[in-house]
Amino acid sequence: MRAPEMIVDRKTISIMKACELVGVSRRTIYNWIASGKVEYVRTAGGSVRIFVDTLWREPGTGASEAAAVQADR
């Protein structure tokens, strides 16, 4: 007998909300999509929605860290 398939309800957010959450630009989010760093789905209307559980920011790329480096110079 086959085990029942689990239906997982994964939360998605818009590109703009993803930008706000991690503090990066839209271009960065699109680069992450293109490189496979985040998963996404297209809605029936053609919008892109990011799966929250795959969204992250790479270490050392935060705006506050960049400002601190500039201040040290």
C-alpha positions in Angstrom: 0.0 0.0 0.0 1.3 3.4 -0.9 1.7 6.1 1.7 -0.7 9.0 1.4 0.9 12.1 -0.2 1.3 15.1 2.0 -0.1 18.4 0.8 2.1 21.1 2.0 0.8 24.6 2.1 3.8 26.9 1.5 3.4 30.6 2.1 4.3 32.9 -0.8 4.9 36.6 -1.0 5.3 39.2 -3.7 8.6 40.4 -5.0 8.2 43.8 -3.3 7.4 42.2 0.1 10.4 39.9 -0.3 12.6 43.0 -1.0 11.3 44.6 2.2 11.8 41.5 4.3 15.4 41.0 3.4 16.4 44.5 2.6 17.6 44.0 -1.0 16.5 45.4 -4.4 14.1 43.9 -6.9 17.0 43.2 -9.2 18.7 41.1 -6.4 15.5 39.1 -6.0 15.3 38.4 -9.7 19.0 37.4 -9.7 18.3 35.0 -6.9 15.4 33.5 -8.9 17.5 33.2 -12.0 20.3 31.5 -10.1 18.0 29.1 -8.3 18.6 30.5 -4.8 14.9 31.1 -4.2 11.9 29.2 -5.4 9.0 30.9 -7.0 5.7 30.3 -8.7 3.8 32.3 -11.3 0.1 33.0 -10.6 -2.6 32.5 -13.2 -2.3 36.3 -13.9 1.5 36.0 -14.5 2.7 37.5 -11.3 5.8 36.0 -9.6 5.3 34.9 -5.9 8.3 33.9 -3.8 8.2 30.9 -1.5 9.1 32.4 1.9 10.8 29.2 3.2 13.4 29.6 0.4 14.1 33.3 0.9 17.3 34.3 2.5 20.0 37.0 2.3 23.6 36.0 1.7 26.0 36.9 4.5 27.8 40.1 4.1 25.4 41.8 1.7 23.2 43.7 4.2 22.8 47.5 3.8 23.9 48.2 7.4 27.1 46.2 6.9 27.9 48.0 3.7 27.3 51.4 5.5 29.6 50.3 8.4 32.4 49.4 5.9 31.9 52.8 4.1 32.1 54.6 7.5 35.4 52.9 8.3 37.1 54.2 5.2 
